[in-house]
Amino acid sequence: MDRTRNLCFRKGKSVNIIVAETDQEMDDAYHVRMKVFVEEQEVPPEEEIDEHEKTSIHFIGYEAGKPAAASRLRFTDEYGKLERICVLKEHRGKHYGQQIIKAMEEKVIAKGYKKAKLNAQTHAEGFYGHLGYHTVSGEFMDAGIPHVTMIKEL
């Protein structure tokens, strides 16, 4: 099975999104998450890396062979749950977040699920809304950051 997706963007920018399978790919995914969530957003490391790591599907996006984006996917009830979606600061604005979400949604569908769910930081609610997600909760705090739950029919 080919797990690679070559995704091209405007201005020659491209990201290669794969499901992390090797130790190096997992290390790269964790590196991106630690840079964004722990260093940049000051989420405690013990909250960022949790009990769901081993049972989740991890995605890593590479630009020119270097890690640029990461996320993880779990399945709960009737949903594919998109989590830990992040893009390194120097790679933002290149639509990599949108593309990693698309790859995750494709995996959700491939696993036979028809709905996706995520907990969005409130500052990103508009971004997810643009991708078809609808807010279904009030605001709540997670790791000291305001969030809302959003869902999408796939």
Buried (B, 14 or more C-beta within 10 A) or exposed (E): EEEEBEBEEEEEBBBBBBBBEEEEBBEBBBBBBBBBBBEEBEBEEEEBBEEEBEEBBBBBBBBEEEBBBBBBBBBEEEBBBBBBBBBBEEBBEBBBBBBBBBBBBEBBEEEEBEBBBBBBBEEBBEBBBEBBBEBEEEEEEEBEBEBBBBBBEB
